[in-house]
Amino acid sequence: MKNLRSFRWLTFRPIPVLKWTVLIGLVGLVGGELKADMRTCEGTYLRLTSDIADEASLADYVSSFDAAVPQWLAFWGLPIDRVTGWRIDGYLMGDEAAFRASGALPATVPAFRHGFASPETVWVQYQSTAYYNRHLILHEGVHALAIGLFGGGGPSWYMEGTAELLATHRDPVETTTNASLPLLAQSVRSFRINDLPRNRQESPMWGRYRVIDEKRQANALPTLASVLKLPMNLEGDVESYTWTWAAALMLTHYPDTRDVFVGAAFNGLDQSPAFTAKFAREIQNRWPVLRARWQLWLNDMEYGFDPRISLVGLSVDDPRYDGSPLDLRIDANYGWQSAGVWFPDQSTIRVRADGRCRIVAQSSLKTAGSDRPDGNDTPELPPQVRDWISEPAGITAKYHRGHPIGQLQVCVLPIPNQDDRVVNALDVRPWVGPVMTIPVNRPSWLLFRVNDVPGTNGVYQRGDNGGAYQVMLQ
């Protein structure tokens, strides 16, 4: 995204509110304006004009935008009356030259790759999937609203991270609300922003997880500090947008950084390094923990990733391990779980584990595989199939990232220091019990998890797990 560097406060224009009402018609303007084959769709907050002859899609984009705006305000903690009378113009352009010629895309707007926002107008290059058109329209809409509310969106890492966060969604689904109604009347359109896609089919062309996986495989993940230093103009670079989104997602999910991140929006007029310096000062006492969180976050992000079960309890105030026996319960339906202490360098830790947990529920085995992260279909299995019960060694009938599901995993996570300049690959060790001996070569935290495919409602996913392993350290 690009946006106009010279901002002015948005002037709200009184308009009739057309709540969930879409008006579609042909625009028949002359004299260097839009051609007669343009279509305009009007909603409460967006008037969208396009040369794409797909009225149903235009209506979908506008209604999604209208559904998103109240959610954006809730994210910022603002009342809905802050957008009373606010509506922007949007242009979804299949033939950019036609919009240039008409003046709908002014000469003052520079060339751009995907989208561009001004206080009252957004322009989006037409994409080949409905999902990515919708994503870009929402993304640019966040910029336009931020300019109106705060005077701007801050520097690129914050501006683009926030817009990516508030534009990410799943393709709209139909939800049943009242079984007593006729079938067609039961379906109500549900649309939520900041709702992570569960598979590629829910987010065609989005590609953020692909970028993360490629860099993870190449051991080339950026540091959090480098993301906060990205240049002001990202030139539509999807990789840079990916890192800003990942950072915004992490910072808004951890309670000790959420308020700082959201509150920074009110300083959005400042796009200078002072914005980032102020933000850094407010989180500086958490910086070693943030760097460790970032390493774990990027390691885990893929389709099915659930931020709520990926929050790891690390603290610079964790006590030093004193060598006494320590009993832990490692839940099968959660991500990485800390031992709650840190271990000095040159330590040697002996780990024992036992217990059993459910790693696949019978009910999940009988469902189709359309919600799996890889999007592949899984045939329905016989109803007599039982829950899959695992011990710490795991179940070799199914693997995730090269290891059996249900396997207990141990992560030695060094406490970051100022000399660290890269995001290192995680030191993850599979369970090879009955007793593991783990050497620690620098001050570190120790984490545990039960290996499984991320996700909540598909086959072979973490969401149907139950129980826990018992782990003892000494």
TAMOPE-V291173 format. One record per helix or strand. SS is the DSSP state (@ for helix, = for strand). FROM is the first residue (numbers start at 1). LEN is the number of residues. Records with the same first field share a line. If there is no record, write none. Layout:
SS: FROM-LEN + FROM-LEN
This chain:
=: 2-2 + 23-5 + 38-5 + 46-5 + 88-6 + 115-3 + 121-5 + 169-1 + 173-4 + 187-4 + 193-1 + 319-2 + 326-6 + 337-7 + 347-8 + 357-4 + 388-3 + 395-6 + 403-3 + 408-7 + 427-4 + 435-6 + 444-7 + 453-1 + 461-1 + 466-8
@: 55-22 + 80-4 + 96-7 + 130-21 + 156-12 + 183-4 + 200-3 + 208-10 + 224-4 + 238-16 + 255-13 + 273-28 + 307-3 + 362-4 + 462-3
